[in-house]
């Protein structure tokens, strides 16, 4: 079952290259900014 999911994922990545790149880029920017906000927020408040 996982093999089928991976096959579909690779097929869609190659078929829709620009759309996939935009989604992956947006996800990575969102995760990086979330971690940055979390680390800055926790390091600024010392109890």
N, CA, C and O atoms as a GROMACS GRO file, in nm:
protein
  188
    1UNK      N    1   0.082  -0.119   0.000
    1UNK     CA    2   0.000   0.000   0.000
    1UNK      C    3   0.087   0.126   0.000
    1UNK      O    4   0.059   0.220  -0.073
    2UNK      N    5   0.194   0.126   0.082
    2UNK     CA    6   0.282   0.241   0.085
    2UNK      C    7   0.354   0.257  -0.048
    2UNK      O    8   0.382   0.369  -0.092
    3UNK      N    9   0.384   0.145  -0.111
    3UNK     CA   10   0.451   0.150  -0.241
    3UNK      C   11   0.362   0.220  -0.344
    3UNK      O   12   0.411   0.296  -0.426
    4UNK      N   13   0.233   0.195  -0.338
    4UNK     CA   14   0.139   0.260  -0.428
    4UNK      C   15   0.133   0.410  -0.401
    4UNK      O   16   0.130   0.490  -0.494
    5UNK      N   17   0.131   0.448  -0.274
    5UNK     CA   18   0.129   0.591  -0.238
    5UNK      C   19   0.253   0.663  -0.290
    5UNK      O   20   0.244   0.773  -0.343
    6UNK      N   21   0.370   0.599  -0.274
    6UNK     CA   22   0.493   0.660  -0.321
    6UNK      C   23   0.494   0.672  -0.473
    6UNK      O   24   0.544   0.771  -0.528
    7UNK      N   25   0.440   0.573  -0.541
    7UNK     CA   26   0.434   0.576  -0.686
    7UNK      C   27   0.346   0.691  -0.734
    7UNK      O   28   0.381   0.760  -0.829
    8UNK      N   29   0.233   0.710  -0.669
    8UNK     CA   30   0.143   0.820  -0.704
    8UNK      C   31   0.207   0.954  -0.672
    8UNK      O   32   0.191   1.050  -0.748
    9UNK      N   33   0.279   0.961  -0.560
    9UNK     CA   34   0.346   1.085  -0.523
    9UNK      C   35   0.449   1.125  -0.628
    9UNK      O   36   0.452   1.240  -0.671
   10UNK      N   37   0.534   1.031  -0.670
   10UNK     CA   38   0.635   1.062  -0.770
   10UNK      C   39   0.572   1.097  -0.903
   10UNK      O   40   0.622   1.186  -0.973
   11UNK      N   41   0.466   1.031  -0.939
   11UNK     CA   42   0.398   1.060  -1.065
   11UNK      C   43   0.342   1.203  -1.064
   11UNK      O   44   0.352   1.275  -1.163
   12UNK      N   45   0.281   1.241  -0.953
   12UNK     CA   46   0.226   1.376  -0.945
   12UNK      C   47   0.335   1.482  -0.936
   12UNK      O   48   0.319   1.592  -0.989
   13UNK      N   49   0.447   1.449  -0.870
   13UNK     CA   50   0.558   1.545  -0.864
   13UNK      C   51   0.612   1.574  -1.004
   13UNK      O   52   0.642   1.689  -1.035
   14UNK      N   53   0.625   1.472  -1.087
   14UNK     CA   54   0.679   1.493  -1.221
   14UNK      C   55   0.576   1.553  -1.315
   14UNK      O   56   0.613   1.626  -1.407
   15UNK      N   57   0.449   1.525  -1.294
   15UNK     CA   58   0.346   1.577  -1.383
   15UNK      C   59   0.320   1.724  -1.359
   15UNK      O   60   0.304   1.802  -1.453
   16UNK      N   61   0.314   1.763  -1.231
   16UNK     CA   62   0.283   1.901  -1.195
   16UNK      C   63   0.403   1.961  -1.121
   16UNK      O   64   0.399   1.979  -0.999
   17UNK      N   65   0.508   1.990  -1.196
   17UNK     CA   66   0.634   2.032  -1.133
   17UNK      C   67   0.623   2.167  -1.064
   17UNK      O   68   0.666   2.181  -0.949
   18UNK      N   69   0.565   2.265  -1.130
   18UNK     CA   70   0.557   2.399  -1.072
   18UNK      C   71   0.465   2.400  -0.950
   18UNK      O   72   0.497   2.461  -0.848
   19UNK      N   73   0.352   2.333  -0.960
   19UNK     CA   74   0.258   2.327  -0.849
   19UNK      C   75   0.318   2.253  -0.730
   19UNK      O   76   0.301   2.295  -0.616
   20UNK      N   77   0.390   2.145  -0.756
   20UNK     CA   78   0.454   2.070  -0.649
   20UNK      C   79   0.564   2.152  -0.584
   20UNK      O   80   0.578   2.151  -0.461
   21UNK      N   81   0.642   2.222  -0.664
   21UNK     CA   82   0.749   2.306  -0.609
   21UNK      C   83   0.691   2.416  -0.522
   21UNK      O   84   0.745   2.445  -0.415
   22UNK      N   85   0.583   2.477  -0.566
   22UNK     CA   86   0.520   2.582  -0.488
   22UNK      C   87   0.466   2.528  -0.355
   22UNK      O   88   0.481   2.594  -0.252
   23UNK      N   89   0.405   2.411  -0.356
   23UNK     CA   90   0.353   2.351  -0.233
   23UNK      C   91   0.466   2.314  -0.137
   23UNK      O   92   0.455   2.340  -0.017
   24UNK      N   93   0.571   2.253  -0.187
   24UNK     CA   94   0.683   2.212  -0.102
   24UNK      C   95   0.754   2.334  -0.045
   24UNK      O   96   0.794   2.336   0.071
   25UNK      N   97   0.771   2.438  -0.128
   25UNK     CA   98   0.835   2.561  -0.083
   25UNK      C   99   0.751   2.630   0.024
   25UNK      O  100   0.804   2.677   0.125
   26UNK      N  101   0.621   2.636   0.004
   26UNK     CA  102   0.534   2.697   0.104
   26UNK      C  103   0.533   2.620   0.234
   26UNK      O  104   0.532   2.680   0.342
   27UNK      N  105   0.534   2.488   0.226
   27UNK     CA  106   0.537   2.406   0.347
   27UNK      C  107   0.668   2.425   0.423
   27UNK      O  108   0.667   2.435   0.546
   28UNK      N  109   0.779   2.429   0.352
   28UNK     CA  110   0.907   2.446   0.420
   28UNK      C  111   0.921   2.585   0.481
   28UNK      O  112   0.975   2.598   0.591
   29UNK      N  113   0.872   2.689   0.414
   29UNK     CA  114   0.876   2.823   0.471
   29UNK      C  115   0.785   2.831   0.594
   29UNK      O  116   0.822   2.893   0.694
   30UNK      N  117   0.669   2.771   0.587
   30UNK     CA  118   0.578   2.771   0.701
   30UNK      C  119   0.635   2.699   0.822
   30UNK      O  120   0.624   2.748   0.934
   31UNK      N  121   0.696   2.584   0.800
   31UNK     CA  122   0.757   2.510   0.912
   31UNK      C  123   0.876   2.585   0.970
   31UNK      O  124   0.893   2.590   1.092
   32UNK      N  125   0.958   2.643   0.884
   32UNK     CA  126   1.075   2.718   0.933
   32UNK      C  127   1.031   2.839   1.014
   32UNK      O  128   1.090   2.868   1.118
   33UNK      N  129   0.930   2.911   0.968
   33UNK     CA  130   0.885   3.028   1.043
   33UNK      C  131   0.818   2.989   1.174
   33UNK      O  132   0.831   3.060   1.273
   34UNK      N  133   0.747   2.877   1.175
   34UNK     CA  134   0.685   2.830   1.299
   34UNK      C  135   0.792   2.795   1.403
   34UNK      O  136   0.780   2.834   1.519
   35UNK      N  137   0.895   2.722   1.361
   35UNK     CA  138   1.003   2.688   1.454
   35UNK      C  139   1.076   2.813   1.501
   35UNK      O  140   1.113   2.823   1.618
   36UNK      N  141   1.099   2.908   1.411
   36UNK     CA  142   1.167   3.031   1.448
   36UNK      C  143   1.087   3.110   1.549
   36UNK      O  144   1.142   3.159   1.648
   37UNK      N  145   0.957   3.124   1.528
   37UNK     CA  146   0.871   3.195   1.622
   37UNK      C  147   0.869   3.123   1.757
   37UNK      O  148   0.874   3.188   1.861
   38UNK      N  149   0.863   2.991   1.754
   38UNK     CA  150   0.861   2.914   1.878
   38UNK      C  151   0.990   2.932   1.957
   38UNK      O  152   0.987   2.956   2.078
   39UNK      N  153   1.105   2.922   1.889
   39UNK     CA  154   1.232   2.932   1.959
   39UNK      C  155   1.259   3.073   2.009
   39UNK      O  156   1.314   3.090   2.118
   40UNK      N  157   1.222   3.174   1.933
   40UNK     CA  158   1.240   3.312   1.978
   40UNK      C  159   1.145   3.341   2.093
   40UNK      O  160   1.183   3.410   2.188
   41UNK      N  161   1.024   3.291   2.087
   41UNK     CA  162   0.927   3.314   2.194
   41UNK      C  163   0.965   3.246   2.323
   41UNK      O  164   0.944   3.303   2.430
   42UNK      N  165   1.020   3.127   2.316
   42UNK     CA  166   1.056   3.056   2.438
   42UNK      C  167   1.188   3.106   2.496
   42UNK      O  168   1.208   3.100   2.618
   43UNK      N  169   1.278   3.156   2.412
   43UNK     CA  170   1.406   3.203   2.466
   43UNK      C  171   1.391   3.343   2.524
   43UNK      O  172   1.474   3.383   2.606
   44UNK      N  173   1.290   3.419   2.485
   44UNK     CA  174   1.272   3.553   2.536
   44UNK      C  175   1.205   3.557   2.672
   44UNK      O  176   1.220   3.656   2.744
   45UNK      N  177   1.134   3.454   2.708
   45UNK     CA  178   1.062   3.454   2.837
   45UNK      C  179   1.131   3.355   2.930
   45UNK      O  180   1.124   3.234   2.911
   46UNK      N  181   1.196   3.409   3.031
   46UNK     CA  182   1.261   3.324   3.130
   46UNK      C  183   1.190   3.344   3.263
   46UNK      O  184   1.182   3.455   3.314
   47UNK      N  185   1.140   3.236   3.317
   47UNK     CA  186   1.068   3.244   3.444
   47UNK      C  187   1.158   3.214   3.561
   47UNK      O  188   1.114   3.216   3.676
   0.00000   0.00000   0.00000
